[in-house]
Amino acid sequence: MWKLQLVKSWKAELMLFSATFIWGATFIFTKVGLDDCPPSLFVILRFCIALLLSLAFFGKHLKSIDRVIFKRGAILGLLFGGGFLLQTYGLSYTTVSKSAFITGMTVPITPFVFYLIQRKPIQLWSKIGVAVSSIGLYIFTDPSIDNINFGDVLTLLSTFFWAFYITLMDKYTKNDRGFNLTAAYVVMQFIAATPLAVISFFLLDYGDIYFNPTKDLFIALAFNGILASFFVTFIHTGVQKYTTPVKAALIFSLEPVIAGFIAALTLSEYLNIREYIGASIMMAGLFISEVGGFFEKRRK
């Protein structure tokens, strides 16, 4: 039995890693897109693309939405939308690398949120993995109060949204099986997240609107709306039930590393020796959690 669970876990974690790679690339596409439209409008268009796709592909599964799924999907959608809005606004004030690195703080926050909500003990190897990854993240970012700006603060706030989102995703979908429920959750998340972005637009950006329909903007919206929102949300909602919130957060901790490498290739934001060392330690934390979890399951 443990072997079957292990195979499912590894497959799920491999898919989450693929999602993390896509999310890592979104920082670059979003930064480029923000040159041509304000943050809230970018998020609105991104979510509208994802909502239309989810309705087109999963609309027939709306009948699976009962009161419980409606409530849970709405909560996940508000956390999802709030996280992206804060992160996107933050990115308009800071660099791709700093935004991605600060987002990695979701890793040390998630175990505390997990315990707060579910009251379940965290596995020893996961604790060690989180500790090691947090050290790596600290080295990777080299945080200094002198270097913190408004965008960094907004991005840091978004990490709390992501931590609650990951934990509640586990709680709400852990015992749900079947394509219908996954599809229903995906649709509900975008139904809840899109109006939140619209409200933010009228409150924050309506008086300073600009929109330049450039090729770069359309490419950024297509990548963020189709891959990073619709596809990745479906993958995340469908497979996180086969791993733990802490492990999921550890996998997502590779997002700043991926974003850093892509930024180096596309925006000439190169990593230095310290950042390479920090990235290696973060990956070591993920490895410790995975290998430790393997032997723990085998021992049981």
N, C-alpha and C positions, 0 to 999 in steps of 0.2 A: 504493500500500500504506500509506504513512504517513497518508493521509487517512482510510482505513478504521480504522486504529489510533487516530487522533485522535478520531474520532466515538465509538468504543467507550470511550475514555478519558474523554471529556467526559460521556457518559451515566453511566458508573460514578461519576464524581466528583459529578455532580448527585444521584445516588441516595445517595451517602455524605453529601452535605450534608443531604438529607432525614432521614437517620438521625441526623445531628448535631443537627438541630432537635428531634427527639424526645428524644434523650439530654439536651439542654439543659433540657427541660421536666421530666425525671425528678427533678432536684434538688428542685423544689418539691413534687412529689407524694410523694417519699420523706420529706422533712422533715415533711410533714403526717402521713404514715403512722406515723412513729416516735413520735408522741404516743400511739399506741394499742397498740403492741407493740414488743418489743426488736429491735435491728438484725438479729441472726441469724435470728430467727423471720420477720421481714419478708422477708429474702432467701430463706429456705426456701420460703415461700408463693409468692414471685415466681417462683422457679425451678421449683416444682412445677407452676404454671400453664403455664409455657413448656414444660416437659417433657411434660405431658399433651397439649398442642397439637401439639408436634413428633411425638409418637408417633401421634396421631390422623391427622395430615396426611401424615407421612413414614414411618410405621411399616413400610410395605411395602418401603421401601428399605433396611431393616436388613440384608438379604441382601447389600447392596453393601459392608458393613463387613468388610474383611479385617484381617489382623494390623497392617498398616501404618496404615490409617485408624483402627483402634482406638487404637493408640499415639498417633498425632498428634492425634486428636480428644480423647483423654484429657488430653494436655498442654495443648491449647488450652482445654479445659474447666476445668482447675485454675487456669490463669492468669486466665481469665474470672471464675471464682468467687472466687478470691483478690482480684482487683481490686475486684469489687463489694462483698465483705465489708469490706475495708479502707476503701473509700470510704463505705460505709453507716455503719460504726462511727464514722468520722471526722465524718460529717455530724451525728451525734447530739451532738457536742461543739462544733461550730462553725456558722457561718452558711451559708446557701445560696450567697451570693455568694463567700465565701472558699473554700468547697469546690470550686465550679466553677472559680474562677480558678486554684487550685493544681493541679487536674486538668489544666489547660492546659499544665503543665510537661512533659507527655508529648511536646510538640512538640520542644523542644531535646534531650530524652533519646533519642528514637527514632533519629535518624541515627547515633548512636554504637552503639546496640544493633544497628542494621542492618549497620553495618560489622563489628562484633564477630562476628555470626553468619554473614553471607553473604560477607564479604570483597569486597564490590563497591564500586567508587568511587561516591561520591554526586555527582550532577549539580551543576554550578556554580550554576545558577539555583535549584535546591532549597536549596543551602547559603545563598545570599543570602536566599531566602524565609524559611528557618528563622531566620537572624540577625535579619531585620527583625521577624518575628513574635515572637521572644523579647524584643526591645526593647519591642515593644508590650505584651507580657504583663507585663513588669517595670513599665512605667508604669501599666498597668491595675491591678495588684495593690498596688503601692507596698509591697513587703515590708519588714517591720521585725521584728527579733528580739523586741522587746517585745510584739508582737501575736501571736506564734506560740503555740498551745496544743497539747494532746495530739491533738485532732482534726485539726489542720493537719498534724502529723507523720504520722498514719495515712494521711491523704489523699495526702501526698507519696509515701509508700511505695507507694500504689496505682498511681502513675504509672509506676513501673518495671514493674509487672505489665502495664499497658496497652501500654507500649513493646515488651515482649517478645511480647505477644499479637499486636500489629499486624504485627511483623516476621515471626514464625513463621507467621501466617496467610498472608502473602505467599509464604513459602518452601514451605509445605505445599500450597497450592492454585494456585500460579502455572501449573502445567502440567496441572491437572485441568480437564476440560471435561465438561459434562453435568449435568443436574439431579440424577441419582442420587447422585453424589458429594457435591454441595452439601448435599443432604438428609441424607445419612449423617453428614457432619461436624456439622451442626446438632444432630442427635439425640445424637451422642456427646458434644458439649460439655455439654449439659444433664445427661446421664447421669453425667458426671464432676463437674460443678459442684454438683449438688444434695446428694450425700453430704458434700461439704466444708462446706456450710452447716449441715447437721445436726450434724456433729462440733463445729463452732464453737458451736452452740447449747448442747450439753451441757457443753462446756468453759467457756463464758463467761457464758451467760445463764440456765441452767437454775434456778439458785437465786434468781433475781430476775425471774421471769417475770410478765408482765402482758399481758392481751389484752382490748381493748375493741372489740367488733364494731360499729363505727360506720360510717355511710355514707361518711365521708371515707376511712376505712381501706380499704373495699372498692373505692372509686374509685381510690385510690392503687395498690392491688394489681392491679386490672384494667389500668390504664395501664402499670404497670411490667412486669407479666407478659405481657400480650398484645402491646402495641406495642413497648415498650423492650427486651424480652428476645426473645420469639419472632420477631416481624416483623423487627426491626432486625438480629438475629443472622443471620437468613436472608439479608437484603440484604447485610450486610457480608461474610459468607462467600462469597456468590455473585459479588460484583462487585469486590472489592479486587484480584483477579488482573489487572484491566485498568488498574490504576494502580500507583504505587509506594508503599512503606510511608511514605516521607517526605512525599509529597503527601497520603496519607491522614491522617497526623498533622497536617499543616497544616490540612486541612479540619476535623478534629476540634478544632483550636485555637479554632474559632469557638464551641464549646460554652459556654465561660464567658460570652461576649458574649450569646449567646441566653438563657442562664440569668439573666444580669443584667437583661436587658430584661423577661423574664417575671416575675422576682422584683419588679421595680419595679411591674409592673401588678397583681400578686396579693398581695404581701407588703409593699408600700410600701418596698422596699429600692431607693432611687433611685440612679442613676449620677450622679456629679459630672463636672465638666469634664475633670479628669484622666483619669477612666475612659473618657469618650467619645473622648479623644485616643488613649489606649492601644488601644481597640477599633478605631479607624480605622487605626492603624499595623499591627495584627494582620491586618486585612483586606487592607491593602496588601501585606503579605508573601505572602499567598495569591495575590494578583493577580500579583505579580512571578514567583512560581514557575510559575503557569499560562501567562502570556504568554511568559516565557522558554523554557519547555518547548515551546511551540508553534513558536517560531522555530527552536529547536534541532532539532526533528524535521523541520521544513521544509528546513533547511539540509542535513540528511543525505539 
